[in-house]
Amino acid sequence: MTSGSVRSDWEGVYLDGRTPARQPAQIRLMRGGLEVTTASGGTFWWPYGEIRQTQGFYEGEQVRLERGRDLTEALLVADPGFLASLHAIAPEPASRFHHPGRRARRVRLTALAAVAVLGIGAALYLWGIPAAARVVAARVPVSWEERLGRSIVEQLVPAGKACAEPARQRVIDDLVRTLTAPLPRLPYTFRVTVVNDATVNALAAPGGFIVLFRGLLERTRTPEELAGVLAHEIEHVLQRHATKALVQHVSTGLLFTAVTGDVSGVMAYGLESARVLGALRYSRAAEEEADAEGLQLLLAARVDPAGMIAFFEGMESQRAAAPAVLKYLSTHPATGDRLARLRQLARGGGQRPPVRLLEGYEWADIRRICG
C-alpha cells in the first residue's frame, strides 16, 4: 500500500537470534504490529508492544528493531522512511519509536541545551564559584588553613633552600612580633621562611605562613621597608585572601575539603596550591585592602609607613632596569595611583611618632641570612 510518501511494505533483513544468518524479508506495517515474511517462506507477527528500537535514532543509521529477550530476533531496515510510515499508519503504538521528522527539533533542543550549559558554566565560573569561595573561606577552621599553608611552604621551599641562620631569623621574627603586637586578637602564629632564591618576591600562604625570597630581602634598605612588605603580607593572611583564592582556583577537591573541614585531606593539595599561589595575582580590591590595612598595622605598631612607600617606589623605579623585580611587580603592581593612595593614608594616620626599628643594627647584615 502506498499513500503519498507513506508505504506499508518494506524490504529488510531478518535475524532469528539463533544463527548469524541474515534472511531477506518483506515487512508490512499494520495497525497492531508488523507482519514479517522471510525469503524462506516463514511468516511472523510482531505486535508493537513487544518490539523495541535499538538503532535508527541518528541520520544515516539503519533502523534496528528487536523482539524477545533470551533469543532476540531482529529486523534491519536501511530506508529511514520506514519509521515515518510507521508513525503515519499506526500513530498511537508508534509513539514509542523514534520519529525522524522530529530529528531537526531534537538537534535544535540539543544545541539550546548545550548553550544553556555553557551559560550556566560561565555564570558559575564568574560569580558562583567566587561567591562560594568567599563563603567557604570565611568558615574554614584555622587548623585547616595551617595544614594547607604548611604543605604549600614545604613545596615552595624544599629541603636545603630555606635560610635558617638563627640570629638573623630572630631579627625578622622580632619585626613580625612588633607588627602584630597591637592586634587585640591574633588567630594565627605567623612564620616567615626565607628561601634562598634571587627572585624578588614575597607571598602569603594560608594559616600565617609568609615566604620571603632572598632577592626581595636583599633589596630592602631599612628594617622599615621590610616591615612594610611584611605588614602587607600579614594582612593578606588576616583577610584570608590566599585562602579564598586557593579555594576558588584549585580543584573542586580542595573546595570539598574546605566545606567539610577535612584537615587530613588538605595535605594532598599542597603541590597544586603552591603552583597556583606562585602565579596568583590578587584582585585590585584585595591588594588595596592589604595596602590599607597593612599601613594601619604599621601605624598601630609605631613603624614609620614611609618605609613601605619607599620600598614600593624603589621597586617601581627599577622596573625597566632590573627584570628581577618584575616577579614582585607582576603580583604587586606599584602604580602611581597605588603609591598616591598609600601616601594619603600615611598622612591621615598615626597620632604618635614612629619608633625607629632595630636601633644600632646594621641592616645590611640581614642579607647574610642565607650565608
C-alpha positions, 0 to 999 in steps of 0.5 A, a space after each residue: 500500500 502506498 499513500 503519498 510518501 507513506 508505504 506499508 511494505 518494506 524490504 529488510 533483513 531478518 535475524 532469528 537470534 539463533 544463527 548469524 544468518 541474515 534472511 531477506 524479508 518483506 515487512 508490512 506495517 499494520 495497525 497492531 504490529 508488523 507482519 514479517 515474511 522471510 525469503 524462506 517462506 516463514 511468516 511472523 507477527 510482531 505486535 508493537 508492544 513487544 518490539 523495541 528500537 535499538 538503532 535508527 535514532 541518528 541520520 544515516 543509521 539503519 533502523 534496528 528493531 528487536 523482539 524477545 529477550 533470551 533469543 532476540 530476533 531482529 529486523 534491519 531496515 536501511 530506508 529511514 522512511 520506514 519509521 515515518 510510515 510507521 508513525 503515519 499508519 499506526 500513530 498511537 503504538 508508534 509513539 514509542 519509536 523514534 520519529 525522524 521528522 522530529 530529528 531537526 527539533 531534537 538537534 535544535 533542543 540539543 544545541 539550546 541545551 548545550 548553550 544553556 550549559 555553557 551559560 550556566 558554566 560561565 555564570 558559575 565560573 564568574 560569580 558562583 564559584 567566587 561567591 562560594 569561595 568567599 563563603 567557604 573561606 570565611 568558615 574554614 577552621 584555622 587548623 585547616 588553613 595551617 595544614 594547607 599553608 604548611 604543605 604549600 611552604 614545604 613545596 615552595 621551599 624544599 629541603 636545603 633552600 630555606 635560610 635558617 641562620 638563627 640570629 638573623 631569623 630572630 631579627 625578622 621574627 622580632 619585626 613580625 612580633 612588633 607588627 602584630 603586637 597591637 592586634 587585640 586578637 591574633 588567630 594565627 602564629 605567623 612564620 616567615 621562611 626565607 628561601 634562598 632564591 634571587 627572585 624578588 618576591 614575597 607571598 602569603 600562604 594560608 594559616 600565617 605562613 609568609 615566604 620571603 625570597 632572598 632577592 626581595 630581602 636583599 633589596 630592602 634598605 631599612 628594617 622599615 621597608 621590610 616591615 612594610 612588605 611584611 605588614 602587607 603580607 600579614 594582612 593578606 593572611 588576616 583577610 584570608 585572601 590566599 585562602 579564598 583564592 586557593 579555594 576558588 582556583 584549585 580543584 573542586 577537591 580542595 573546595 570539598 575539603 574546605 566545606 567539610 573541614 577535612 584537615 587530613 585531606 588538605 595535605 594532598 593539595 599542597 603541590 597544586 596550591 603552591 603552583 597556583 599561589 606562585 602565579 596568583 595575582 590578587 584582585 585590585 580590591 584585595 591588594 588595596 585592602 592589604 595596602 590599607 590595612 597593612 599601613 594601619 598595622 604599621 601605624 598601630 605598631 609605631 613603624 614609620 609607613 614611609 618605609 613601605 612607600 619607599 620600598 614600593 617606589 624603589 621597586 617601581 623605579 627599577 622596573 625597566 632596569 632590573 627584570 628581577 623585580 618584575 616577579 614582585 611587580 607582576 603580583 604587586 603592581 606599584 602604580 602611581 595611583 597605588 603609591 598616591 593612595 598609600 601616601 594619603 593614608 600615611 598622612 591621615 594616620 598615626 597620632 604618635 611618632 614612629 619608633 625607629 626599628 632595630 636601633 644600632 643594627 646594621 641592616 645590611 647584615 640581614 642579607 647574610 641570612 642565607 650565608 
